[in-house]
Amino acid sequence: MLRVLPILLALGVLVYAFIDCLTTDEKQVRNLSKVMWVLILLVSFPVPFLGPIGWFVAGRPKREHVGGGSVFGGRGRGGQLAPDDNPEFLASLAKDDKPAEAPKPGTDEDEMLRRWEEDLKHREDDLRSPDQDNPEGRAKDKD
């Protein structure tokens, strides 16, 4: 198993770098064209990590950090707020806190519920009543 692990690790890094290269915008790729980076990644598989390391170091675009905060949760200007800090989200909760109105008698829901209850009562009565095949009135066995 330990012999296979480096091969799987190299393959995983290669697949990640390949997908990252394919999904990167052509204008953001550095040093070479996107097609050249794809070819480098595909051709460099016999030499483990050579192509992916080259992509991550020299080809991948530099990621822009939002705000000036620290890496561990610092918040800069224009960053996304947590839901409990977002005034729009809190306002939407206040709107949702209004109690729901109970259905008024005579509405479609009440009529449907009444029909379901009647249907259930008829089915229960049919199960309890004896029939010709079952004179004792026991529950029918389903095979």
C-alpha positions in Angstrom: 0.0 0.0 0.0 2.8 2.4 0.8 4.3 1.8 -2.7 1.0 3.0 -4.3 0.5 6.0 -2.1 3.1 8.3 -3.8 1.7 7.4 -7.2 -1.9 8.2 -6.0 -0.7 11.5 -4.4 1.1 12.5 -7.6 -2.0 11.6 -9.7 -4.3 13.6 -7.3 -2.1 16.7 -7.5 -1.9 16.4 -11.2 -5.7 16.1 -11.6 -6.2 19.1 -9.3 -3.7 21.2 -11.3 -5.2 20.1 -14.6 -8.8 21.0 -13.5 -7.5 24.3 -12.0 -5.7 25.1 -15.3 -8.8 24.3 -17.4 -11.1 26.4 -15.3 -8.8 29.4 -15.1 -9.6 32.3 -17.4 -7.2 32.5 -20.4 -6.4 36.2 -19.6 -5.3 35.3 -16.0 -2.8 32.6 -16.9 0.8 33.7 -16.3 4.0 33.1 -18.4 2.6 30.7 -21.0 -0.6 30.3 -22.8 -3.3 28.1 -21.3 -2.9 25.4 -24.0 0.8 25.2 -23.3 0.2 24.7 -19.6 -2.4 21.9 -20.4 0.2 20.2 -22.6 2.9 20.6 -19.9 0.6 19.0 -17.3 -0.2 16.1 -19.6 3.3 15.4 -20.8 4.9 15.8 -17.4 3.1 12.9 -15.7 6.1 10.5 -15.9 8.1 12.9 -13.8 5.9 13.2 -10.7 5.0 16.7 -9.5 7.0 18.5 -12.1 4.1 19.8 -14.1 1.8 20.6 -11.2 4.5 22.4 -9.3 5.3 24.4 -12.4 1.6 25.3 -12.8 1.2 26.4 -9.1 4.4 28.4 -9.1 4.6 30.0 -12.5 1.3 29.6 -14.3 -1.5 29.9 -11.9 -2.8 33.4 -11.4 -2.2 35.1 -8.1 -5.3 35.1 -6.0 -6.5 38.5 -4.8 -7.3 38.6 -1.1 -10.5 40.4 -0.1 -9.9 43.0 2.5 -6.8 43.5 4.7 -7.7 41.1 7.5 -5.6 38.2 8.6 -5.8 34.8 7.1 -7.7 33.4 10.0 -11.0 35.2 9.7 -10.0 38.9 9.7 -12.6 41.0 7.9 -11.7 43.7 5.5 -13.9 46.2 3.8 -16.5 44.8 1.5 -16.3 41.3 2.9 -19.3 39.1 3.5 -21.0 39.5 6.8 -22.2 36.6 9.0 -25.9 36.2 9.1 -26.3 37.5 12.7 -24.3 40.7 11.7 -26.2 41.3 8.4 -29.0 43.9 8.9 -30.9 42.8 5.9 -31.0 39.2 7.1 -32.1 40.3 10.6 -34.9 42.4 9.0 -36.1 39.4 7.0 -36.3 37.4 10.3 -38.5 40.1 11.8 -40.9 39.8 8.9 -41.0 36.0 9.3 -41.8 36.2 13.0 -45.4 37.2 12.4 -47.7 34.4 13.5 -49.3 32.5 10.7 -53.0 32.8 10.4 -55.0 29.6 11.2 -57.1 28.3 8.3 -60.6 29.6 8.4 -63.5 27.0 8.6 -65.0 26.3 5.2 -61.7 26.6 3.3 -60.4 24.1 0.8 -58.0 22.7 3.4 -60.7 22.0 5.9 -62.9 20.3 3.2 -60.0 18.1 2.1 -59.2 17.1 5.7 -62.8 16.3 6.3 -62.9 14.0 3.2 -59.6 12.3 4.2 -61.0 11.6 7.7 -64.2 10.1 6.2 -62.2 8.0 3.8 -60.0 6.7 6.6 -63.1 5.9 8.7 -64.6 3.9 5.9 -61.4 2.0 5.3 -61.1 1.2 9.0 -64.8 0.0 9.1 -64.1 -2.2 6.0 -61.2 -3.8 7.8 -63.2 -4.5 10.9 -66.4 -5.8 9.3 -66.6 -9.6 8.6 -66.9 -10.6 5.0 -67.8 -13.9 3.2 -64.1 -15.1 3.1 -63.5 -14.1 6.7 -66.6 -14.7 8.9 -64.7 -14.2 12.2 -63.9 -10.6 11.3 -60.1 -11.1 11.8 -57.7 -8.9 10.0 -56.8 -10.1 6.6 -53.3 -11.6 6.1 -51.5 -10.1 3.2 -49.0 -12.5 1.5 
